[in-house]
Amino acid sequence: MLDFTLERDAWQQLVLVWKDGRRVPGVEPVRAFPISSPEGFLSICDADGHVLIRVDDFGELPAEVRSMLEKELSRREFVPIVSRIDRVFAESDPSEWRVATDRGPTTFLMEDSDNNVRRLGPYRILLVDTHGIRYLLPDARRLDAASRRILERYL
């Protein structure tokens, strides 16, 4: 029997709800082997990356929980690589970002928040748009000078 369920809060974040009613907002599913065994081991982690639950067989989850996890994983695993920042329109919040990625040019909105421009290391940067889509800059040093100047305003 399942000790938890999942739901979304008003900000569309995934919330783990334990059987006893305790709630953990901002959880994220993480596949252990996303390429070799996507239906196998899966962890649900809290906002600090601590594992709350380990699921050995994704296929054994109830359909509703599995569906929510599949949607979250597909969003999480879609990570375009940013090669250039063309322009940021920051006159209002959310700001509009125009970037070039490995999947082509795109425009997205991003709230002015510390959580939306994240350092993943000294030069690795993650941008998170208003829909939760992540954009990766693997090495900010490799951006052109104009892109680096724009990015520096947000770090």
N, C-alpha and C positions, 0 to 999 in steps of 0.2 A: 504494500500500500504506500502511496506517495505521501511524504510528510510536508509537502509544500505545494503551492501553486504560484503562478505568475500573473501579473497584471501591469497595466501602464498607468502612470500618474498623469496629472494635468500637463506636465512638460514632456510627455511621451517617453519618459525614462522607464526602464524595466524595473519592477518592484517584486521582490521575492516575499511571499506571504507564507510564514510557517503555519502549520496546522493549528497551533495555539493562538494565532492571530498576530504574532510579532511581525513587523514589517521591516524590510531592508531595502531602501530605495537605491537606485543607481547601480544595480547589479549588471554584470556583463558575462555572457557565455563565452567560453574559450574552448576550442577544439584542441585536444592533445596532439592528434595526427590529422590535420585538415586535408592532406593530400592522400596519404596512404590508407587512412581509415576514417573517412568523414562521418560515418555512422557509429563509430566506436566511442571511445572515451571523450567525455565533455566535462568541463568544470564550470560552475557558476561562481563567480568571484564578486566580492564587494568592491566598493569604489577605490579601496586601497590595494586591490589585487590579491587579497587573501581568499583562498578557496573556502566556500561555504558548503558546497555540495559537489560530489563527484558522481557523474552518471556513467555507468559502464556500458550501457547499450541505449543509444539515442532512440532506437526503434521501439523500446519498451515503454516510453513515456506516453501519457494520455495524449490524444490527438490535439487538444487545445493547447497544452503546454508545448508540445513538439512544434506546432505551427508558430507560436510566438518566438520560440528559440530559433527556428529556421529563418524567420524574417529578420530577427536581430543579427544572426550570424551572417546573412547575406549582406546586410548593411555594413556590418563590421568588417567583413572580408573584402568589400569593394573599397579599395584604397588607391585612387589615382596618384601618380607621382608628379609633383609640381616641378616644372623645369624653368618657369619664368613667371614673375608677377608683373602683369602689364599695367594694372591700375587698381587703386582702391578708392572708392567714393565713400568718404567717411563723414559727410555732412550731417548724416542722421544715423540713428541706431535702429536696426542693424546696418552695418556698412556693406557695401557691394564690392566684391572682389572679382576681378577679371584676371584669369591665370591661363597659362599654357600647361597642359599635362601630357602624360604619355598616351592618353586617350583622346587628345585633341583639346582645343580651347574650350573654356567653360566660364560661366559666371555663377557665383553663389553669394548668399547673404550670410553674414557672420555677426553675432551679437558681440558687443564690446565687453568681454569677460576674460578673466585670467585663465579659465578652463578651456577657452576656445583656441588659444595659441599656446601649445605645450612644448616645452623642451623635453626631448626624449634622450638627451645626451648633450655633449657640448655643441654639436652642429646639426643634430637631427631634430627636425621640427614637425609637429603635427598640427594641422589646422582643422577645426571642426565647425561645419556650417550649421545653420539653424535647423536642418533636418537630421543632424547627427552624422552626416557623411564626413568621413575623414579624408584629408588630403595630406600626403607625406612629402616632406622635403628631406631626402636622405642625408644631404650634406649642404647646408646653407652657404658654405664657402664657395660652392660651385655655381651659385646663382650669379647673374650679371650684376654689375655695380648698382644699377637702378633698382633692381629687384631687392637687393640686400638693404638699400636705403629705406625702401618701403617697409620691409619686414622688421627692421630695427625699431620702428615706431611702436611695434606691438609686442616686443620682447621685454 
